[in-house]
Amino acid sequence: MYDPSHLRTFLAVAQTLSFTQAARRLGVRQSTVSQHVRRLEDAAGRTLFTRDTHSVELTEDGEAMLGFARRILEVHEQATAFFTGTRLRGRLRFGASEDFVLTRLPEILEGFRYDHPEVDLELTVELSGTLHEQLTAGKLDLVLAKRRPEDTRGAPARHDEPARHDELVWHDELVWIGAERLRLDPDRPVPLIVFPPPGITRALALEALERQGRAWRIVCTSGSLNGLIAAARAGLGVMAHSRGLIPPGLVRVTERSGLPELGRVDFVLVHGRRRTSAQGAADALAAAILAAGDRLHRRT
Protein backbone atom coordinates (compact mmCIF):
# COMPACT_ATOMS: atom_id res chain seq x y z
CA MET A 1 0.00 0.00 0.00
CA TYR A 2 1.23 3.48 -0.86
CA ASP A 3 0.48 6.00 1.88
CA PRO A 4 -0.98 9.24 0.41
CA SER A 5 1.14 11.36 2.75
CA HIS A 6 4.27 9.60 1.49
CA LEU A 7 3.17 10.18 -2.11
CA ARG A 8 2.59 13.90 -1.47
CA THR A 9 6.05 14.18 0.04
CA PHE A 10 7.54 12.31 -2.92
CA LEU A 11 5.88 14.73 -5.36
CA ALA A 12 7.15 17.74 -3.43
CA VAL A 13 10.74 16.43 -3.58
CA ALA A 14 10.40 15.45 -7.26
CA GLN A 15 9.18 18.91 -8.22
CA THR A 16 11.64 20.98 -6.16
CA LEU A 17 14.56 18.50 -6.39
CA SER A 18 15.32 19.48 -2.82
CA PHE A 19 14.49 17.81 0.49
CA THR A 20 14.84 21.20 2.20
CA GLN A 21 12.42 22.97 -0.14
CA ALA A 22 9.98 20.06 0.04
CA ALA A 23 9.98 20.31 3.84
CA ARG A 24 9.24 24.05 3.62
CA ARG A 25 6.42 23.49 1.17
CA LEU A 26 4.82 20.79 3.32
CA GLY A 27 5.46 22.51 6.64
CA VAL A 28 7.33 19.53 8.13
CA ARG A 29 10.87 18.77 9.23
CA GLN A 30 13.44 17.64 6.70
CA SER A 31 13.86 14.42 8.66
CA THR A 32 10.15 13.72 8.09
CA VAL A 33 10.61 14.19 4.34
CA SER A 34 13.52 11.76 4.34
CA GLN A 35 11.50 9.26 6.37
CA HIS A 36 8.52 9.45 4.00
CA VAL A 37 10.70 8.97 0.94
CA ARG A 38 12.50 6.04 2.54
CA ARG A 39 9.20 4.35 3.45
CA LEU A 40 7.85 4.87 -0.07
CA GLU A 41 11.03 3.38 -1.53
CA ASP A 42 10.66 0.43 0.85
CA ALA A 43 7.04 -0.06 -0.24
CA ALA A 44 8.00 0.11 -3.92
CA GLY A 45 11.15 -1.94 -3.51
CA ARG A 46 12.93 0.58 -5.75
CA THR A 47 15.22 3.57 -5.38
CA LEU A 48 13.32 6.69 -6.43
CA PHE A 49 16.01 9.33 -6.01
CA THR A 50 19.76 9.54 -6.40
CA ARG A 51 21.09 12.13 -3.99
CA ASP A 52 24.33 13.50 -2.62
CA THR A 53 25.33 16.63 -0.72
CA HIS A 54 24.84 18.83 -3.81
CA SER A 55 21.93 17.49 -5.84
CA VAL A 56 18.78 15.36 -5.94
CA GLU A 57 17.68 13.61 -9.14
CA LEU A 58 14.87 11.22 -10.00
CA THR A 59 15.82 7.70 -11.05
CA GLU A 60 14.00 5.96 -13.90
CA ASP A 61 11.79 4.29 -11.29
CA GLY A 62 11.21 7.70 -9.71
CA GLU A 63 10.06 9.09 -13.07
CA ALA A 64 7.62 6.18 -13.36
CA MET A 65 6.37 6.77 -9.82
CA LEU A 66 5.46 10.38 -10.72
CA GLY A 67 2.56 9.30 -12.92
CA PHE A 68 1.34 6.69 -10.46
CA ALA A 69 1.54 9.11 -7.52
CA ARG A 70 -0.48 11.78 -9.33
CA ARG A 71 -3.22 9.33 -10.30
CA ILE A 72 -3.40 7.70 -6.86
CA LEU A 73 -3.69 11.08 -5.12
CA GLU A 74 -6.26 12.30 -7.64
CA VAL A 75 -8.50 9.28 -7.03
CA HIS A 76 -7.92 9.58 -3.28
CA GLU A 77 -9.12 13.19 -3.31
CA GLN A 78 -12.16 12.31 -5.44
CA ALA A 79 -13.13 9.51 -3.07
CA THR A 80 -12.71 11.75 -0.04
CA ALA A 81 -14.89 14.47 -1.58
CA PHE A 82 -17.56 11.93 -2.57
CA PHE A 83 -17.92 10.27 0.80
CA THR A 84 -17.64 13.44 2.88
CA GLY A 85 -20.19 15.13 0.66
CA THR A 86 -18.09 18.28 0.35
CA ARG A 87 -18.79 20.29 -2.81
CA LEU A 88 -16.82 23.43 -3.46
CA ARG A 89 -18.71 26.47 -4.67
CA GLY A 90 -18.00 30.11 -5.29
CA ARG A 91 -16.08 32.41 -7.59
CA LEU A 92 -12.34 31.78 -7.88
CA ARG A 93 -10.19 34.47 -9.51
CA PHE A 94 -7.01 32.73 -10.65
CA GLY A 95 -4.06 34.43 -12.29
CA ALA A 96 -1.36 32.62 -14.30
CA SER A 97 1.70 34.21 -15.84
CA GLU A 98 2.38 34.24 -19.57
CA ASP A 99 5.07 31.58 -18.98
CA PHE A 100 2.38 28.90 -18.79
CA VAL A 101 0.62 29.68 -22.08
CA LEU A 102 2.33 26.79 -23.88
CA THR A 103 2.42 24.30 -21.00
CA ARG A 104 -0.05 21.67 -19.82
CA LEU A 105 -1.70 24.04 -17.36
CA PRO A 106 -4.97 23.89 -19.38
CA GLU A 107 -5.12 20.13 -18.67
CA ILE A 108 -4.81 20.79 -14.93
CA LEU A 109 -7.52 23.45 -15.07
CA GLU A 110 -9.77 21.13 -17.07
CA GLY A 111 -9.39 18.43 -14.42
CA PHE A 112 -10.16 20.94 -11.69
CA ARG A 113 -13.33 22.07 -13.49
CA TYR A 114 -14.41 18.45 -13.86
CA ASP A 115 -13.87 17.73 -10.17
CA HIS A 116 -15.47 20.99 -9.00
CA PRO A 117 -18.19 21.94 -11.51
CA GLU A 118 -19.86 24.40 -9.13
CA VAL A 119 -16.75 26.60 -8.85
CA ASP A 120 -16.91 29.65 -11.13
CA LEU A 121 -13.28 29.81 -12.29
CA GLU A 122 -12.11 33.12 -13.77
CA LEU A 123 -8.65 32.99 -15.41
CA THR A 124 -6.39 36.01 -15.87
CA VAL A 125 -3.20 35.63 -17.93
CA GLU A 126 -0.73 38.44 -17.38
CA LEU A 127 2.89 39.29 -16.63
CA SER A 128 4.10 37.96 -13.28
CA GLY A 129 4.73 41.44 -11.91
CA THR A 130 1.22 42.55 -12.85
CA LEU A 131 -0.33 39.46 -11.25
CA HIS A 132 1.48 40.09 -7.96
CA GLU A 133 0.19 43.68 -8.02
CA GLN A 134 -3.39 42.53 -8.69
CA LEU A 135 -3.19 39.96 -5.89
CA THR A 136 -2.01 42.61 -3.44
CA ALA A 137 -4.87 44.85 -4.55
CA GLY A 138 -7.38 42.07 -3.79
CA LYS A 139 -8.35 41.59 -7.45
CA LEU A 140 -7.22 37.93 -7.52
CA ASP A 141 -7.51 35.03 -5.06
CA LEU A 142 -4.63 32.82 -6.26
CA VAL A 143 -1.65 33.44 -8.52
CA LEU A 144 0.81 31.11 -10.30
CA ALA A 145 3.76 33.24 -11.35
CA LYS A 146 7.48 33.92 -11.25
CA ARG A 147 9.28 35.88 -8.58
CA ARG A 148 12.86 36.65 -7.67
CA PRO A 149 14.23 34.06 -5.18
CA GLU A 150 15.02 36.80 -2.65
CA ASP A 151 11.45 38.16 -2.83
CA THR A 152 9.92 35.73 -0.37
CA ARG A 153 6.80 37.48 0.86
CA GLY A 154 6.03 40.51 -1.27
CA ALA A 155 4.71 43.67 0.32
CA PRO A 156 4.22 43.56 4.10
CA ALA A 157 0.71 42.89 5.38
CA ARG A 158 -1.30 45.49 7.26
CA HIS A 159 -1.92 44.84 10.92
CA ASP A 160 -5.45 43.62 10.15
CA GLU A 161 -4.42 41.21 7.36
CA PRO A 162 -2.86 37.74 7.55
CA ALA A 163 0.52 37.20 5.93
CA ARG A 164 0.54 36.12 2.30
CA HIS A 165 0.81 32.37 1.90
CA ASP A 166 3.40 31.35 -0.73
CA GLU A 167 4.05 27.82 -1.98
CA LEU A 168 7.10 26.99 -4.10
CA VAL A 169 6.29 25.02 -7.24
CA TRP A 170 9.87 24.83 -8.50
CA HIS A 171 13.18 26.68 -8.84
CA ASP A 172 14.51 27.33 -12.31
CA GLU A 173 17.46 28.91 -14.05
CA LEU A 174 17.03 31.80 -16.44
CA VAL A 175 18.90 31.37 -19.74
CA TRP A 176 19.29 33.27 -22.99
CA ILE A 177 17.41 31.71 -25.90
CA GLY A 178 17.04 32.47 -29.59
CA ALA A 179 16.79 30.95 -33.05
CA GLU A 180 19.32 28.22 -33.75
CA ARG A 181 20.78 30.16 -36.68
CA LEU A 182 21.17 33.39 -34.70
CA ARG A 183 24.71 34.74 -34.39
CA LEU A 184 25.52 37.70 -32.14
CA ASP A 185 28.10 40.29 -33.17
CA PRO A 186 30.27 41.01 -30.09
CA ASP A 187 30.93 44.55 -31.36
CA ARG A 188 27.26 45.50 -31.57
CA PRO A 189 24.61 45.98 -28.87
CA VAL A 190 22.77 42.83 -27.84
CA PRO A 191 19.36 42.73 -29.61
CA LEU A 192 16.75 42.08 -26.91
CA ILE A 193 13.25 40.63 -27.14
CA VAL A 194 11.43 41.50 -23.91
CA PHE A 195 8.15 41.79 -22.08
CA PRO A 196 7.14 45.35 -21.13
CA PRO A 197 7.53 46.52 -17.53
CA PRO A 198 6.98 45.16 -14.89
CA GLY A 199 8.25 41.95 -16.52
CA ILE A 200 10.58 40.10 -14.14
CA THR A 201 12.67 38.47 -16.89
CA ARG A 202 13.02 41.86 -18.58
CA ALA A 203 14.36 43.44 -15.38
CA LEU A 204 16.79 40.58 -14.72
CA ALA A 205 18.10 40.65 -18.31
CA LEU A 206 18.74 44.39 -18.25
CA GLU A 207 20.35 44.21 -14.80
CA ALA A 208 22.70 41.42 -15.94
CA LEU A 209 23.78 43.31 -19.05
CA GLU A 210 24.29 46.53 -17.08
CA ARG A 211 26.51 44.70 -14.56
CA GLN A 212 28.59 43.31 -17.41
CA GLY A 213 28.80 46.71 -19.08
CA ARG A 214 27.40 45.23 -22.29
CA ALA A 215 25.51 47.52 -24.66
CA TRP A 216 22.00 46.46 -25.62
CA ARG A 217 19.01 47.59 -27.68
CA ILE A 218 15.40 46.45 -27.59
CA VAL A 219 14.24 45.08 -30.94
CA CYS A 220 10.85 43.74 -29.84
CA THR A 221 8.48 44.41 -26.94
CA SER A 222 5.28 42.42 -26.49
CA GLY A 223 2.97 41.57 -23.63
CA SER A 224 2.23 38.27 -25.35
CA LEU A 225 4.57 35.31 -25.04
CA ASN A 226 3.52 34.16 -28.50
CA GLY A 227 4.59 37.53 -29.87
CA LEU A 228 8.03 37.24 -28.26
CA ILE A 229 8.43 33.68 -29.53
CA ALA A 230 7.55 34.76 -33.08
CA ALA A 231 10.19 37.50 -32.96
CA ALA A 232 12.80 35.11 -31.58
CA ARG A 233 12.03 32.46 -34.18
CA ALA A 234 12.45 35.13 -36.87
CA GLY A 235 15.99 35.68 -35.61
CA LEU A 236 15.45 39.26 -34.43
CA GLY A 237 17.33 38.78 -31.19
CA VAL A 238 17.62 36.96 -27.86
CA MET A 239 15.30 36.71 -24.88
CA ALA A 240 15.68 35.68 -21.24
CA HIS A 241 13.55 32.66 -20.43
CA SER A 242 13.11 29.85 -17.94
CA ARG A 243 15.31 26.88 -18.86
CA GLY A 244 12.51 24.44 -18.10
CA LEU A 245 10.02 26.22 -20.38
CA ILE A 246 12.03 26.80 -23.58
CA PRO A 247 9.47 26.90 -26.43
CA PRO A 248 9.77 24.62 -29.47
CA GLY A 249 11.82 26.11 -32.27
CA LEU A 250 14.15 28.01 -29.94
CA VAL A 251 17.44 26.95 -28.35
CA ARG A 252 19.67 28.06 -25.52
CA VAL A 253 22.30 30.56 -26.69
CA THR A 254 25.80 29.12 -26.28
CA GLU A 255 28.29 30.45 -23.75
CA ARG A 256 30.50 31.54 -26.64
CA SER A 257 28.17 34.48 -27.14
CA GLY A 258 29.62 36.04 -24.00
CA LEU A 259 26.22 36.93 -22.56
CA PRO A 260 26.11 37.26 -18.76
CA GLU A 261 24.48 34.72 -16.45
CA LEU A 262 20.94 35.63 -15.51
CA GLY A 263 20.52 33.83 -12.21
CA ARG A 264 17.49 31.92 -10.99
CA VAL A 265 13.78 32.48 -10.52
CA ASP A 266 11.11 30.80 -8.42
CA PHE A 267 7.74 29.70 -9.74
CA VAL A 268 5.31 30.07 -6.88
CA LEU A 269 1.65 29.81 -5.94
CA VAL A 270 0.60 32.84 -3.89
CA HIS A 271 -2.68 33.03 -2.01
CA GLY A 272 -4.39 36.35 -1.39
CA ARG A 273 -4.29 37.79 2.13
CA ARG A 274 -8.01 38.34 2.35
CA ARG A 275 -10.16 35.42 3.41
CA THR A 276 -12.95 35.07 0.85
CA SER A 277 -15.67 32.57 -0.04
CA ALA A 278 -13.23 31.23 -2.66
CA GLN A 279 -10.68 30.11 -0.05
CA GLY A 280 -11.62 26.44 -0.26
CA ALA A 281 -11.57 26.49 -4.05
CA ALA A 282 -8.22 28.30 -4.06
CA ASP A 283 -6.74 25.69 -1.73
CA ALA A 284 -8.08 22.87 -3.93
CA LEU A 285 -6.69 24.38 -7.14
CA ALA A 286 -3.34 25.03 -5.46
CA ALA A 287 -3.21 21.39 -4.35
CA ALA A 288 -4.00 20.24 -7.91
CA ILE A 289 -1.23 22.41 -9.38
CA LEU A 290 1.31 21.28 -6.79
CA ALA A 291 0.41 17.63 -7.38
CA ALA A 292 0.92 18.02 -11.13
CA GLY A 293 3.65 20.67 -11.03
CA ASP A 294 6.21 18.52 -12.83
CA ARG A 295 3.91 18.47 -15.87
CA LEU A 296 4.25 22.22 -16.25
CA HIS A 297 7.83 22.11 -17.44
CA ARG A 298 10.41 19.89 -19.05
CA ARG A 299 13.31 18.94 -16.79
CA THR A 300 16.55 19.32 -18.79
C-alpha positions as CSV (number, residue, x, y, z in Angstrom):
1,M,0.0,0.0,0.0
2,Y,1.2,3.5,-0.9
3,D,0.5,6.0,1.9
4,P,-1.0,9.2,0.4
5,S,1.1,11.4,2.8
6,H,4.3,9.6,1.5
7,L,3.2,10.2,-2.1
8,R,2.6,13.9,-1.5
9,T,6.0,14.2,0.0
10,F,7.5,12.3,-2.9
11,L,5.9,14.7,-5.4
12,A,7.2,17.7,-3.4
13,V,10.7,16.4,-3.6
14,A,10.4,15.5,-7.3
15,Q,9.2,18.9,-8.2
16,T,11.6,21.0,-6.2
17,L,14.6,18.5,-6.4
18,S,15.3,19.5,-2.8
19,F,14.5,17.8,0.5
20,T,14.8,21.2,2.2
21,Q,12.4,23.0,-0.1
22,A,10.0,20.1,0.0
23,A,10.0,20.3,3.8
24,R,9.2,24.1,3.6
25,R,6.4,23.5,1.2
26,L,4.8,20.8,3.3
27,G,5.5,22.5,6.6
28,V,7.3,19.5,8.1
29,R,10.9,18.8,9.2
30,Q,13.4,17.6,6.7
31,S,13.9,14.4,8.7
32,T,10.2,13.7,8.1
33,V,10.6,14.2,4.3
34,S,13.5,11.8,4.3
35,Q,11.5,9.3,6.4
36,H,8.5,9.5,4.0
37,V,10.7,9.0,0.9
38,R,12.5,6.0,2.5
39,R,9.2,4.4,3.4
40,L,7.8,4.9,-0.1
41,E,11.0,3.4,-1.5
42,D,10.7,0.4,0.8
43,A,7.0,-0.1,-0.2
44,A,8.0,0.1,-3.9
45,G,11.1,-1.9,-3.5
46,R,12.9,0.6,-5.8
47,T,15.2,3.6,-5.4
48,L,13.3,6.7,-6.4
49,F,16.0,9.3,-6.0
50,T,19.8,9.5,-6.4
51,R,21.1,12.1,-4.0
52,D,24.3,13.5,-2.6
53,T,25.3,16.6,-0.7
54,H,24.8,18.8,-3.8
55,S,21.9,17.5,-5.8
56,V,18.8,15.4,-5.9
57,E,17.7,13.6,-9.1
58,L,14.9,11.2,-10.0
59,T,15.8,7.7,-11.0
60,E,14.0,6.0,-13.9
61,D,11.8,4.3,-11.3
62,G,11.2,7.7,-9.7
63,E,10.1,9.1,-13.1
64,A,7.6,6.2,-13.4
65,M,6.4,6.8,-9.8
66,L,5.5,10.4,-10.7
67,G,2.6,9.3,-12.9
68,F,1.3,6.7,-10.5
69,A,1.5,9.1,-7.5
70,R,-0.5,11.8,-9.3
71,R,-3.2,9.3,-10.3
72,I,-3.4,7.7,-6.9
73,L,-3.7,11.1,-5.1
74,E,-6.3,12.3,-7.6
75,V,-8.5,9.3,-7.0
76,H,-7.9,9.6,-3.3
77,E,-9.1,13.2,-3.3
78,Q,-12.2,12.3,-5.4
79,A,-13.1,9.5,-3.1
80,T,-12.7,11.8,0.0
81,A,-14.9,14.5,-1.6
82,F,-17.6,11.9,-2.6
83,F,-17.9,10.3,0.8
84,T,-17.6,13.4,2.9
85,G,-20.2,15.1,0.7
86,T,-18.1,18.3,0.4
87,R,-18.8,20.3,-2.8
88,L,-16.8,23.4,-3.5
89,R,-18.7,26.5,-4.7
90,G,-18.0,30.1,-5.3
91,R,-16.1,32.4,-7.6
92,L,-12.3,31.8,-7.9
93,R,-10.2,34.5,-9.5
94,F,-7.0,32.7,-10.7
95,G,-4.1,34.4,-12.3
96,A,-1.4,32.6,-14.3
97,S,1.7,34.2,-15.8
98,E,2.4,34.2,-19.6
99,D,5.1,31.6,-19.0
100,F,2.4,28.9,-18.8
101,V,0.6,29.7,-22.1
102,L,2.3,26.8,-23.9
103,T,2.4,24.3,-21.0
104,R,0.0,21.7,-19.8
105,L,-1.7,24.0,-17.4
106,P,-5.0,23.9,-19.4
107,E,-5.1,20.1,-18.7
108,I,-4.8,20.8,-14.9
109,L,-7.5,23.5,-15.1
110,E,-9.8,21.1,-17.1
111,G,-9.4,18.4,-14.4
112,F,-10.2,20.9,-11.7
113,R,-13.3,22.1,-13.5
114,Y,-14.4,18.4,-13.9
115,D,-13.9,17.7,-10.2
116,H,-15.5,21.0,-9.0
117,P,-18.2,21.9,-11.5
118,E,-19.9,24.4,-9.1
119,V,-16.8,26.6,-8.9
120,D,-16.9,29.6,-11.1
121,L,-13.3,29.8,-12.3
122,E,-12.1,33.1,-13.8
123,L,-8.7,33.0,-15.4
124,T,-6.4,36.0,-15.9
125,V,-3.2,35.6,-17.9
126,E,-0.7,38.4,-17.4
127,L,2.9,39.3,-16.6
128,S,4.1,38.0,-13.3
129,G,4.7,41.4,-11.9
130,T,1.2,42.5,-12.9
131,L,-0.3,39.5,-11.3
132,H,1.5,40.1,-8.0
133,E,0.2,43.7,-8.0
134,Q,-3.4,42.5,-8.7
135,L,-3.2,40.0,-5.9
136,T,-2.0,42.6,-3.4
137,A,-4.9,44.9,-4.5
138,G,-7.4,42.1,-3.8
139,K,-8.4,41.6,-7.4
140,L,-7.2,37.9,-7.5
141,D,-7.5,35.0,-5.1
142,L,-4.6,32.8,-6.3
143,V,-1.6,33.4,-8.5
144,L,0.8,31.1,-10.3
145,A,3.8,33.2,-11.3
146,K,7.5,33.9,-11.3
147,R,9.3,35.9,-8.6
148,R,12.9,36.6,-7.7
149,P,14.2,34.1,-5.2
150,E,15.0,36.8,-2.6
151,D,11.4,38.2,-2.8
152,T,9.9,35.7,-0.4
153,R,6.8,37.5,0.9
154,G,6.0,40.5,-1.3
155,A,4.7,43.7,0.3
156,P,4.2,43.6,4.1
157,A,0.7,42.9,5.4
158,R,-1.3,45.5,7.3
159,H,-1.9,44.8,10.9
160,D,-5.5,43.6,10.2
161,E,-4.4,41.2,7.4
162,P,-2.9,37.7,7.6
163,A,0.5,37.2,5.9
164,R,0.5,36.1,2.3
165,H,0.8,32.4,1.9
166,D,3.4,31.3,-0.7
167,E,4.1,27.8,-2.0
168,L,7.1,27.0,-4.1
169,V,6.3,25.0,-7.2
170,W,9.9,24.8,-8.5
171,H,13.2,26.7,-8.8
172,D,14.5,27.3,-12.3
173,E,17.5,28.9,-14.0
174,L,17.0,31.8,-16.4
175,V,18.9,31.4,-19.7
176,W,19.3,33.3,-23.0
177,I,17.4,31.7,-25.9
178,G,17.0,32.5,-29.6
179,A,16.8,31.0,-33.0
180,E,19.3,28.2,-33.7
181,R,20.8,30.2,-36.7
182,L,21.2,33.4,-34.7
183,R,24.7,34.7,-34.4
184,L,25.5,37.7,-32.1
185,D,28.1,40.3,-33.2
186,P,30.3,41.0,-30.1
187,D,30.9,44.6,-31.4
188,R,27.3,45.5,-31.6
189,P,24.6,46.0,-28.9
190,V,22.8,42.8,-27.8
191,P,19.4,42.7,-29.6
192,L,16.8,42.1,-26.9
193,I,13.3,40.6,-27.1
194,V,11.4,41.5,-23.9
195,F,8.1,41.8,-22.1
196,P,7.1,45.4,-21.1
197,P,7.5,46.5,-17.5
198,P,7.0,45.2,-14.9
199,G,8.2,41.9,-16.5
200,I,10.6,40.1,-14.1
201,T,12.7,38.5,-16.9
202,R,13.0,41.9,-18.6
203,A,14.4,43.4,-15.4
204,L,16.8,40.6,-14.7
205,A,18.1,40.6,-18.3
206,L,18.7,44.4,-18.2
207,E,20.4,44.2,-14.8
208,A,22.7,41.4,-15.9
209,L,23.8,43.3,-19.1
210,E,24.3,46.5,-17.1
211,R,26.5,44.7,-14.6
212,Q,28.6,43.3,-17.4
213,G,28.8,46.7,-19.1
214,R,27.4,45.2,-22.3
215,A,25.5,47.5,-24.7
216,W,22.0,46.5,-25.6
217,R,19.0,47.6,-27.7
218,I,15.4,46.5,-27.6
219,V,14.2,45.1,-30.9
220,C,10.8,43.7,-29.8
221,T,8.5,44.4,-26.9
222,S,5.3,42.4,-26.5
223,G,3.0,41.6,-23.6
224,S,2.2,38.3,-25.3
225,L,4.6,35.3,-25.0
226,N,3.5,34.2,-28.5
227,G,4.6,37.5,-29.9
228,L,8.0,37.2,-28.3
229,I,8.4,33.7,-29.5
230,A,7.6,34.8,-33.1
231,A,10.2,37.5,-33.0
232,A,12.8,35.1,-31.6
233,R,12.0,32.5,-34.2
234,A,12.4,35.1,-36.9
235,G,16.0,35.7,-35.6
236,L,15.4,39.3,-34.4
237,G,17.3,38.8,-31.2
238,V,17.6,37.0,-27.9
239,M,15.3,36.7,-24.9
240,A,15.7,35.7,-21.2
241,H,13.6,32.7,-20.4
242,S,13.1,29.9,-17.9
243,R,15.3,26.9,-18.9
244,G,12.5,24.4,-18.1
245,L,10.0,26.2,-20.4
246,I,12.0,26.8,-23.6
247,P,9.5,26.9,-26.4
248,P,9.8,24.6,-29.5
249,G,11.8,26.1,-32.3
250,L,14.2,28.0,-29.9
251,V,17.4,26.9,-28.3
252,R,19.7,28.1,-25.5
253,V,22.3,30.6,-26.7
254,T,25.8,29.1,-26.3
255,E,28.3,30.5,-23.8
256,R,30.5,31.5,-26.6
257,S,28.2,34.5,-27.1
258,G,29.6,36.0,-24.0
259,L,26.2,36.9,-22.6
260,P,26.1,37.3,-18.8
261,E,24.5,34.7,-16.4
262,L,20.9,35.6,-15.5
263,G,20.5,33.8,-12.2
264,R,17.5,31.9,-11.0
265,V,13.8,32.5,-10.5
266,D,11.1,30.8,-8.4
267,F,7.7,29.7,-9.7
268,V,5.3,30.1,-6.9
269,L,1.7,29.8,-5.9
270,V,0.6,32.8,-3.9
271,H,-2.7,33.0,-2.0
272,G,-4.4,36.4,-1.4
273,R,-4.3,37.8,2.1
274,R,-8.0,38.3,2.4
275,R,-10.2,35.4,3.4
276,T,-12.9,35.1,0.8
277,S,-15.7,32.6,0.0
278,A,-13.2,31.2,-2.7
279,Q,-10.7,30.1,-0.1
280,G,-11.6,26.4,-0.3
281,A,-11.6,26.5,-4.1
282,A,-8.2,28.3,-4.1
283,D,-6.7,25.7,-1.7
284,A,-8.1,22.9,-3.9
285,L,-6.7,24.4,-7.1
286,A,-3.3,25.0,-5.5
287,A,-3.2,21.4,-4.4
288,A,-4.0,20.2,-7.9
289,I,-1.2,22.4,-9.4
290,L,1.3,21.3,-6.8
291,A,0.4,17.6,-7.4
292,A,0.9,18.0,-11.1
293,G,3.7,20.7,-11.0
294,D,6.2,18.5,-12.8
295,R,3.9,18.5,-15.9
296,L,4.3,22.2,-16.2
297,H,7.8,22.1,-17.4
298,R,10.4,19.9,-19.1
299,R,13.3,18.9,-16.8
300,T,16.5,19.3,-18.8
